[in-house]
């Protein structure tokens, strides 16, 4: 029973670590999204509203409906 309880405690500990990592990664992801949005602003000011293909760098204008 002691060995099994030790394993259970180790598993709970690992779950806690994973939960902390997930929380941290979610914050890192949100930060990168914010940085990407900030990077888009100067491009939109220079080129207007565009869609950029991140694979090859090509872009096309977004046509606004009137």
C-alpha atoms as a printed R data frame, in Angstrom:
   type eleno elety resid chain resno       x      y       z
1  ATOM     1    CA   UNK     A     1   0.000  0.000   0.000
2  ATOM     2    CA   UNK     A     2   2.828  2.410   0.788
3  ATOM     3    CA   UNK     A     3   4.416  1.818  -2.602
4  ATOM     4    CA   UNK     A     4   1.094  2.376  -4.367
5  ATOM     5    CA   UNK     A     5   0.468  5.550  -2.358
6  ATOM     6    CA   UNK     A     6   3.935  6.763  -3.274
7  ATOM     7    CA   UNK     A     7   3.160  6.224  -6.958
8  ATOM     8    CA   UNK     A     8  -0.156  8.055  -6.595
9  ATOM     9    CA   UNK     A     9   1.582 10.977  -4.906
10 ATOM    10    CA   UNK     A    10   4.206 11.100  -7.660
11 ATOM    11    CA   UNK     A    11   1.476 11.110 -10.309
12 ATOM    12    CA   UNK     A    12  -0.387 13.926  -8.537
13 ATOM    13    CA   UNK     A    13   2.865 15.874  -8.344
14 ATOM    14    CA   UNK     A    14   3.469 15.396 -12.082
15 ATOM    15    CA   UNK     A    15  -0.107 16.462 -12.864
16 ATOM    16    CA   UNK     A    16   0.500 19.634 -10.860
17 ATOM    17    CA   UNK     A    17   3.688 20.345 -12.804
18 ATOM    18    CA   UNK     A    18   1.901 19.804 -16.109
19 ATOM    19    CA   UNK     A    19  -0.909 22.095 -15.031
20 ATOM    20    CA   UNK     A    20   1.625 24.804 -14.217
21 ATOM    21    CA   UNK     A    21   3.344 24.299 -17.577
22 ATOM    22    CA   UNK     A    22   0.018 24.529 -19.414
23 ATOM    23    CA   UNK     A    23  -0.790 27.771 -17.605
24 ATOM    24    CA   UNK     A    24   2.616 29.203 -18.474
25 ATOM    25    CA   UNK     A    25   2.367 28.115 -22.116
26 ATOM    26    CA   UNK     A    26  -1.089 29.685 -22.421
27 ATOM    27    CA   UNK     A    27   0.366 33.006 -21.261
28 ATOM    28    CA   UNK     A    28   3.307 32.680 -23.647
29 ATOM    29    CA   UNK     A    29   0.908 31.939 -26.515
30 ATOM    30    CA   UNK     A    30  -1.232 34.979 -25.687
31 ATOM    31    CA   UNK     A    31   1.900 37.161 -25.570
32 ATOM    32    CA   UNK     A    32   2.985 35.958 -29.019
33 ATOM    33    CA   UNK     A    33  -0.495 36.653 -30.419
34 ATOM    34    CA   UNK     A    34  -0.264 40.208 -29.032
35 ATOM    35    CA   UNK     A    35   3.204 40.682 -30.532
36 ATOM    36    CA   UNK     A    36   1.973 39.420 -33.892
37 ATOM    37    CA   UNK     A    37  -0.964 41.826 -33.837
38 ATOM    38    CA   UNK     A    38   1.422 44.707 -33.062
39 ATOM    39    CA   UNK     A    39   3.657 43.630 -35.962
40 ATOM    40    CA   UNK     A    40   0.676 43.734 -38.321
41 ATOM    41    CA   UNK     A    41  -0.185 47.382 -37.583
42 ATOM    42    CA   UNK     A    42   2.711 49.021 -39.476
43 ATOM    43    CA   UNK     A    43   2.116 46.692 -42.426
44 ATOM    44    CA   UNK     A    44  -1.557 47.633 -42.526
45 ATOM    45    CA   UNK     A    45  -0.667 51.336 -42.348
46 ATOM    46    CA   UNK     A    46   1.774 50.940 -45.250
47 ATOM    47    CA   UNK     A    47  -0.156 48.515 -47.490
48 ATOM    48    CA   UNK     A    48  -3.753 48.781 -46.281
49 ATOM    49    CA   UNK     A    49  -5.757 45.729 -45.344
50 ATOM    50    CA   UNK     A    50  -4.058 42.667 -46.802
51 ATOM    51    CA   UNK     A    51  -3.858 38.916 -46.393
52 ATOM    52    CA   UNK     A    52  -0.266 37.693 -46.179
53 ATOM    53    CA   UNK     A    53   0.756 34.166 -47.143
54 ATOM    54    CA   UNK     A    54   3.272 33.332 -44.415
55 ATOM    55    CA   UNK     A    55   4.787 30.529 -46.510
56 ATOM    56    CA   UNK     A    56   6.066 32.709 -49.339
57 ATOM    57    CA   UNK     A    57   5.463 36.306 -48.216
58 ATOM    58    CA   UNK     A    58   3.040 37.096 -50.998
59 ATOM    59    CA   UNK     A    59  -0.012 39.166 -50.214
60 ATOM    60    CA   UNK     A    60  -3.325 40.235 -51.645
61 ATOM    61    CA   UNK     A    61  -5.567 43.157 -50.816
62 ATOM    62    CA   UNK     A    62  -8.718 42.578 -48.837
63 ATOM    63    CA   UNK     A    63 -11.558 44.055 -50.840
64 ATOM    64    CA   UNK     A    64 -14.002 45.896 -48.630
65 ATOM    65    CA   UNK     A    65 -17.686 45.530 -49.377
66 ATOM    66    CA   UNK     A    66 -19.496 48.808 -49.968
